[in-house]
Amino acid sequence: MDQILQKLEYAFPGADIELKNTSSMHIGHNAKGMHLKTIISYSGFKGKSLIEQHRMVQNALEAELGNEIHALSIKTTIK
């Protein structure tokens, strides 16, 4: 999970980023990979729609989604 946080910090410099592993809430789900929740407050989201903001996060974690990340909950705000 540290590598994922580092990737987000690199993609969103100066952002306030919170990353939580919520996998324990999904026991018995038979999912391969972690369930994560992230909250990102970033000045670079200014002028972007919510969908664009979420796509930016998904693009930053493209290699991990569907692999070590099974599910990702995203909340974005403008810093």
GUVEXFI-558416 format. One record per atom (N, C-alpha, C): atom name; residue number from 1; x, y, z; residue in one letter. Coordinates in nm, 4 decimals, decimal comma, padded with zeros to 6 digits. Layout:
BEGIN
+-------+-----+----------+----------+----------+--------+
: atome : num :        x :        y :        z : residu :
+-------+-----+----------+----------+----------+--------+
:    CA : NUM :        X :        Y :        Z :      A :
...
+-------+-----+----------+----------+----------+--------+
# end
This chain:
BEGIN
+-------+-----+----------+----------+----------+--------+
: atome : num :        x :        y :        z : residu :
+-------+-----+----------+----------+----------+--------+
:     N :   1 :  00,0821 : -00,1192 :  00,0000 :      M :
:    CA :   1 :  00,0000 :  00,0000 :  00,0000 :      M :
:     C :   1 :  00,0867 :  00,1259 :  00,0000 :      M :
:     N :   2 :  00,2073 :  00,1166 :  00,0544 :      D :
:    CA :   2 :  00,2978 :  00,2318 :  00,0556 :      D :
:     C :   2 :  00,3337 :  00,2762 : -00,0860 :      D :
:     N :   3 :  00,3531 :  00,1786 : -00,1752 :      Q :
:    CA :   3 :  00,3870 :  00,2129 : -00,3136 :      Q :
:     C :   3 :  00,2714 :  00,2846 : -00,3829 :      Q :
:     N :   4 :  00,1502 :  00,2464 : -00,3499 :      I :
:    CA :   4 :  00,0326 :  00,3110 : -00,4086 :      I :
:     C :   4 :  00,0228 :  00,4543 : -00,3596 :      I :
:     N :   5 :  00,0462 :  00,4746 : -00,2309 :      L :
:    CA :   5 :  00,0450 :  00,6103 : -00,1758 :      L :
:     C :   5 :  00,1541 :  00,6950 : -00,2399 :      L :
:     N :   6 :  00,2722 :  00,6391 : -00,2573 :      Q :
:    CA :   6 :  00,3818 :  00,7116 : -00,3222 :      Q :
:     C :   6 :  00,3462 :  00,7490 : -00,4654 :      Q :
:     N :   7 :  00,2800 :  00,6598 : -00,5346 :      K :
:    CA :   7 :  00,2381 :  00,6879 : -00,6716 :      K :
:     C :   7 :  00,1396 :  00,8049 : -00,6767 :      K :
:     N :   8 :  00,0462 :  00,8067 : -00,5821 :      L :
:    CA :   8 : -00,0503 :  00,9170 : -00,5751 :      L :
:     C :   8 :  00,0200 :  01,0481 : -00,5403 :      L :
:     N :   9 :  00,1141 :  01,0425 : -00,4473 :      E :
:    CA :   9 :  00,1875 :  01,1640 : -00,4088 :      E :
:     C :   9 :  00,2676 :  01,2182 : -00,5263 :      E :
:     N :  10 :  00,3219 :  01,1303 : -00,6081 :      Y :
:    CA :  10 :  00,3966 :  01,1720 : -00,7265 :      Y :
:     C :  10 :  00,3030 :  01,2333 : -00,8310 :      Y :
:     N :  11 :  00,1868 :  01,1727 : -00,8500 :      A :
:    CA :  11 :  00,0918 :  01,2188 : -00,9512 :      A :
:     C :  11 :  00,0238 :  01,3497 : -00,9119 :      A :
:     N :  12 :  00,0110 :  01,3725 : -00,7807 :      F :
:    CA :  12 : -00,0604 :  01,4905 : -00,7306 :      F :
:     C :  12 :  00,0278 :  01,5647 : -00,6305 :      F :
:     N :  13 :  00,1337 :  01,6307 : -00,6803 :      P :
:    CA :  13 :  00,2277 :  01,6981 : -00,5902 :      P :
:     C :  13 :  00,1599 :  01,8082 : -00,5084 :      P :
:     N :  14 :  00,1886 :  01,8089 : -00,3801 :      G :
:    CA :  14 :  00,1323 :  01,9101 : -00,2915 :      G :
:     C :  14 : -00,0080 :  01,8795 : -00,2431 :      G :
:     N :  15 : -00,0625 :  01,7669 : -00,2856 :      A :
:    CA :  15 : -00,1993 :  01,7302 : -00,2464 :      A :
:     C :  15 : -00,2005 :  01,6733 : -00,1049 :      A :
:     N :  16 : -00,3155 :  01,6851 : -00,0404 :      D :
:    CA :  16 : -00,3409 :  01,6148 :  00,0848 :      D :
:     C :  16 : -00,4060 :  01,4831 :  00,0458 :      D :
:     N :  17 : -00,3419 :  01,3724 :  00,0797 :      I :
:    CA :  17 : -00,3886 :  01,2411 :  00,0361 :      I :
:     C :  17 : -00,4077 :  01,1504 :  00,1569 :      I :
:     N :  18 : -00,5244 :  01,0911 :  00,1633 :      E :
:    CA :  18 : -00,5534 :  00,9908 :  00,2649 :      E :
:     C :  18 : -00,5842 :  00,8615 :  00,1906 :      E :
:     N :  19 : -00,5223 :  00,7521 :  00,2337 :      L :
:    CA :  19 : -00,5430 :  00,6229 :  00,1701 :      L :
:     C :  19 : -00,5676 :  00,5199 :  00,2794 :      L :
:     N :  20 : -00,6803 :  00,4513 :  00,2705 :      K :
:    CA :  20 : -00,7165 :  00,3507 :  00,3705 :      K :
:     C :  20 : -00,7428 :  00,2172 :  00,3023 :      K :
:     N :  21 : -00,6983 :  00,1117 :  00,3675 :      N :
:    CA :  21 : -00,7274 : -00,0231 :  00,3217 :      N :
:     C :  21 : -00,8570 : -00,0672 :  00,3890 :      N :
:     N :  22 : -00,9612 : -00,0887 :  00,3111 :      T :
:    CA :  22 : -01,0908 : -00,1294 :  00,3656 :      T :
:     C :  22 : -01,1219 : -00,2756 :  00,3334 :      T :
:     N :  23 : -01,0201 : -00,3531 :  00,3014 :      S :
:    CA :  23 : -01,0386 : -00,4935 :  00,2632 :      S :
:     C :  23 : -01,1080 : -00,5738 :  00,3711 :      S :
:     N :  24 : -01,0828 : -00,5424 :  00,4975 :      S :
:    CA :  24 : -01,1416 : -00,6192 :  00,6075 :      S :
:     C :  24 : -01,2940 : -00,6089 :  00,6089 :      S :
:     N :  25 : -01,3481 : -00,5079 :  00,5453 :      M :
:    CA :  25 : -01,4931 : -00,4905 :  00,5387 :      M :
:     C :  25 : -01,5549 : -00,5794 :  00,4305 :      M :
:     N :  26 : -01,4717 : -00,6472 :  00,3538 :      H :
:    CA :  26 : -01,5195 : -00,7261 :  00,2400 :      H :
:     C :  26 : -01,4771 : -00,8720 :  00,2499 :      H :
:     N :  27 : -01,4596 : -00,9215 :  00,3716 :      I :
:    CA :  27 : -01,4206 : -01,0605 :  00,3924 :      I :
:     C :  27 : -01,5305 : -01,1519 :  00,3377 :      I :
:     N :  28 : -01,4892 : -01,2569 :  00,2692 :      G :
:    CA :  28 : -01,5846 : -01,3502 :  00,2099 :      G :
:     C :  28 : -01,6284 : -01,3096 :  00,0707 :      G :
:     N :  29 : -01,5742 : -01,2020 :  00,0225 :      H :
:    CA :  29 : -01,6089 : -01,1470 : -00,1083 :      H :
:     C :  29 : -01,5346 : -01,2198 : -00,2201 :      H :
:     N :  30 : -01,4339 : -01,3000 : -00,1828 :      N :
:    CA :  30 : -01,3512 : -01,3752 : -00,2778 :      N :
:     C :  30 : -01,2837 : -01,2871 : -00,3825 :      N :
:     N :  31 : -01,2521 : -01,1662 : -00,3458 :      A :
:    CA :  31 : -01,1856 : -01,0755 : -00,4394 :      A :
:     C :  31 : -01,0345 : -01,0904 : -00,4270 :      A :
:     N :  32 : -00,9687 : -01,0872 : -00,5392 :      K :
:    CA :  32 : -00,8231 : -01,0864 : -00,5387 :      K :
:     C :  32 : -00,7805 : -00,9408 : -00,5476 :      K :
:     N :  33 : -00,7092 : -00,8962 : -00,4484 :      G :
:    CA :  33 : -00,6642 : -00,7582 : -00,4445 :      G :
:     C :  33 : -00,7311 : -00,6820 : -00,3315 :      G :
:     N :  34 : -00,6755 : -00,5656 : -00,3048 :      M :
:    CA :  34 : -00,7219 : -00,4831 : -00,1940 :      M :
:     C :  34 : -00,8419 : -00,3977 : -00,2314 :      M :
:     N :  35 : -00,9201 : -00,3654 : -00,1308 :      H :
:    CA :  35 : -01,0242 : -00,2647 : -00,1418 :      H :
:     C :  35 : -00,9670 : -00,1399 : -00,0745 :      H :
:     N :  36 : -00,9571 : -00,0310 : -00,1481 :      L :
:    CA :  36 : -00,8978 :  00,0907 : -00,0946 :      L :
:     C :  36 : -00,9951 :  00,2068 : -00,1042 :      L :
:     N :  37 : -00,9769 :  00,3018 : -00,0136 :      K :
:    CA :  37 : -01,0532 :  00,4260 : -00,0154 :      K :
:     C :  37 : -00,9515 :  00,5393 : -00,0114 :      K :
:     N :  38 : -00,9658 :  00,6351 : -00,1022 :      T :
:    CA :  38 : -00,8750 :  00,7486 : -00,1026 :      T :
:     C :  38 : -00,9527 :  00,8793 : -00,1041 :      T :
:     N :  39 : -00,8985 :  00,9750 : -00,0329 :      I :
:    CA :  39 : -00,9499 :  01,1120 : -00,0326 :      I :
:     C :  39 : -00,8330 :  01,2001 : -00,0725 :      I :
:     N :  40 : -00,8511 :  01,2763 : -00,1797 :      I :
:    CA :  40 : -00,7432 :  01,3598 : -00,2316 :      I :
:     C :  40 : -00,7929 :  01,5026 : -00,2459 :      I :
:     N :  41 : -00,7227 :  01,5939 : -00,1809 :      S :
:    CA :  41 : -00,7496 :  01,7368 : -00,1947 :      S :
:     C :  41 : -00,6317 :  01,7958 : -00,2711 :      S :
:     N :  42 : -00,6598 :  01,8483 : -00,3916 :      Y :
:    CA :  42 : -00,5519 :  01,8864 : -00,4833 :      Y :
:     C :  42 : -00,5906 :  02,0117 : -00,5609 :      Y :
:     N :  43 : -00,5002 :  02,1067 : -00,5651 :      S :
:    CA :  43 : -00,5282 :  02,2317 : -00,6365 :      S :
:     C :  43 : -00,5426 :  02,2094 : -00,7870 :      S :
:     N :  44 : -00,4800 :  02,1063 : -00,8397 :      G :
:    CA :  44 : -00,4876 :  02,0750 : -00,9826 :      G :
:     C :  44 : -00,6238 :  02,0257 : -01,0278 :      G :
:     N :  45 : -00,7141 :  02,0012 : -00,9342 :      F :
:    CA :  45 : -00,8505 :  01,9615 : -00,9701 :      F :
:     C :  45 : -00,9364 :  02,0822 : -01,0085 :      F :
:     N :  46 : -00,8859 :  02,2026 : -00,9816 :      K :
:    CA :  46 : -00,9638 :  02,3228 : -01,0109 :      K :
:     C :  46 : -00,9972 :  02,3288 : -01,1599 :      K :
:     N :  47 : -01,1238 :  02,3543 : -01,1906 :      G :
:    CA :  47 : -01,1689 :  02,3636 : -01,3288 :      G :
:     C :  47 : -01,2010 :  02,2290 : -01,3925 :      G :
:     N :  48 : -01,1821 :  02,1208 : -01,3183 :      K :
:    CA :  48 : -01,2103 :  01,9869 : -01,3705 :      K :
:     C :  48 : -01,3421 :  01,9369 : -01,3121 :      K :
:     N :  49 : -01,4170 :  01,8636 : -01,3924 :      S :
:    CA :  49 : -01,5407 :  01,8024 : -01,3435 :      S :
:     C :  49 : -01,5052 :  01,6890 : -01,2486 :      S :
:     N :  50 : -01,6015 :  01,6436 : -01,1724 :      L :
:    CA :  50 : -01,5803 :  01,5326 : -01,0806 :      L :
:     C :  50 : -01,5330 :  01,4079 : -01,1564 :      L :
:     N :  51 : -01,5922 :  01,3844 : -01,2719 :      I :
:    CA :  51 : -01,5522 :  01,2690 : -01,3533 :      I :
:     C :  51 : -01,4068 :  01,2832 : -01,3984 :      I :
:     N :  52 : -01,3675 :  01,4023 : -01,4401 :      E :
:    CA :  52 : -01,2285 :  01,4249 : -01,4816 :      E :
:     C :  52 : -01,1323 :  01,4050 : -01,3644 :      E :
:     N :  53 : -01,1715 :  01,4519 : -01,2458 :      Q :
:    CA :  53 : -01,0878 :  01,4347 : -01,1270 :      Q :
:     C :  53 : -01,0680 :  01,2862 : -01,0970 :      Q :
:     N :  54 : -01,1768 :  01,2106 : -01,1006 :      H :
:    CA :  54 : -01,1683 :  01,0677 : -01,0715 :      H :
:     C :  54 : -01,0877 :  00,9941 : -01,1780 :      H :
:     N :  55 : -01,1008 :  01,0353 : -01,3022 :      R :
:    CA :  55 : -01,0212 :  00,9736 : -01,4096 :      R :
:     C :  55 : -00,8733 :  00,9997 : -01,3892 :      R :
:     N :  56 : -00,8398 :  01,1185 : -01,3390 :      M :
:    CA :  56 : -00,6990 :  01,1497 : -01,3098 :      M :
:     C :  56 : -00,6431 :  01,0509 : -01,2065 :      M :
:     N :  57 : -00,7222 :  01,0214 : -01,1046 :      V :
:    CA :  57 : -00,6796 :  00,9265 : -01,0013 :      V :
:     C :  57 : -00,6691 :  00,7861 : -01,0606 :      V :
:     N :  58 : -00,7686 :  00,7460 : -01,1367 :      Q :
:    CA :  58 : -00,7662 :  00,6135 : -01,1993 :      Q :
:     C :  58 : -00,6474 :  00,5990 : -01,2937 :      Q :
:     N :  59 : -00,6169 :  00,7028 : -01,3690 :      N :
:    CA :  59 : -00,5030 :  00,6980 : -01,4608 :      N :
:     C :  59 : -00,3721 :  00,6844 : -01,3846 :      N :
:     N :  60 : -00,3621 :  00,7498 : -01,2695 :      A :
:    CA :  60 : -00,2398 :  00,7413 : -01,1893 :      A :
:     C :  60 : -00,2171 :  00,5992 : -01,1375 :      A :
:     N :  61 : -00,3248 :  00,5257 : -01,1176 :      L :
:    CA :  61 : -00,3158 :  00,3895 : -01,0633 :      L :
:     C :  61 : -00,3556 :  00,2833 : -01,1653 :      L :
:     N :  62 : -00,3438 :  00,3168 : -01,2916 :      E :
:    CA :  62 : -00,3888 :  00,2283 : -01,3999 :      E :
:     C :  62 : -00,3286 :  00,0880 : -01,3898 :      E :
:     N :  63 : -00,2004 :  00,0780 : -01,3608 :      A :
:    CA :  63 : -00,1337 : -00,0524 : -01,3552 :      A :
:     C :  63 : -00,1823 : -00,1364 : -01,2371 :      A :
:     N :  64 : -00,2233 : -00,0707 : -01,1291 :      E :
:    CA :  64 : -00,2638 : -00,1419 : -01,0084 :      E :
:     C :  64 : -00,4109 : -00,1836 : -01,0103 :      E :
:     N :  65 : -00,4944 : -00,1069 : -01,0791 :      L :
:    CA :  65 : -00,6378 : -00,1377 : -01,0830 :      L :
:     C :  65 : -00,6600 : -00,2686 : -01,1569 :      L :
:     N :  66 : -00,7329 : -00,3584 : -01,0926 :      G :
:    CA :  66 : -00,7570 : -00,4900 : -01,1502 :      G :
:     C :  66 : -00,6481 : -00,5895 : -01,1173 :      G :
:     N :  67 : -00,5419 : -00,5428 : -01,0556 :      N :
:    CA :  67 : -00,4337 : -00,6306 : -01,0119 :      N :
:     C :  67 : -00,4308 : -00,6316 : -00,8597 :      N :
:     N :  68 : -00,3391 : -00,5528 : -00,8000 :      E :
:    CA :  68 : -00,3364 : -00,5507 : -00,6535 :      E :
:     C :  68 : -00,4502 : -00,4682 : -00,5927 :      E :
:     N :  69 : -00,5156 : -00,3863 : -00,6735 :      I :
:    CA :  69 : -00,6345 : -00,3135 : -00,6274 :      I :
:     C :  69 : -00,7571 : -00,3747 : -00,6938 :      I :
:     N :  70 : -00,8455 : -00,4310 : -00,6121 :      H :
:    CA :  70 : -00,9706 : -00,4873 : -00,6633 :      H :
:     C :  70 : -01,0774 : -00,3795 : -00,6737 :      H :
:     N :  71 : -01,0834 : -00,2909 : -00,5739 :      A :
:    CA :  71 : -01,1850 : -00,1852 : -00,5721 :      A :
:     C :  71 : -01,1233 : -00,0585 : -00,5138 :      A :
:     N :  72 : -01,1604 :  00,0548 : -00,5701 :      L :
:    CA :  72 : -01,1086 :  00,1832 : -00,5250 :      L :
:     C :  72 : -01,2222 :  00,2827 : -00,5119 :      L :
:     N :  73 : -01,2414 :  00,3311 : -00,3900 :      S :
:    CA :  73 : -01,3385 :  00,4372 : -00,3625 :      S :
:     C :  73 : -01,2610 :  00,5694 : -00,3649 :      S :
:     N :  74 : -01,3118 :  00,6652 : -00,4415 :      I :
:    CA :  74 : -01,2408 :  00,7917 : -00,4607 :      I :
:     C :  74 : -01,3274 :  00,9083 : -00,4175 :      I :
:     N :  75 : -01,2691 :  00,9968 : -00,3359 :      K :
:    CA :  75 : -01,3322 :  01,1253 : -00,3058 :      K :
:     C :  75 : -01,2283 :  01,2325 : -00,3358 :      K :
:     N :  76 : -01,2659 :  01,3308 : -00,4163 :      T :
:    CA :  76 : -01,1738 :  01,4385 : -00,4514 :      T :
:     C :  76 : -01,2327 :  01,5727 : -00,4115 :      T :
:     N :  77 : -01,1435 :  01,6623 : -00,3708 :      T :
:    CA :  77 : -01,1821 :  01,7998 : -00,3416 :      T :
:     C :  77 : -01,0732 :  01,8925 : -00,3940 :      T :
:     N :  78 : -01,1081 :  02,0172 : -00,4119 :      I :
:    CA :  78 : -01,0122 :  02,1157 : -00,4583 :      I :
:     C :  78 : -00,9461 :  02,1796 : -00,3363 :      I :
:     N :  79 : -00,8152 :  02,1792 : -00,3371 :      K :
:    CA :  79 : -00,7372 :  02,2340 : -00,2248 :      K :
:     C :  79 : -00,7287 :  02,3837 : -00,2358 :      K :
+-------+-----+----------+----------+----------+--------+
# end
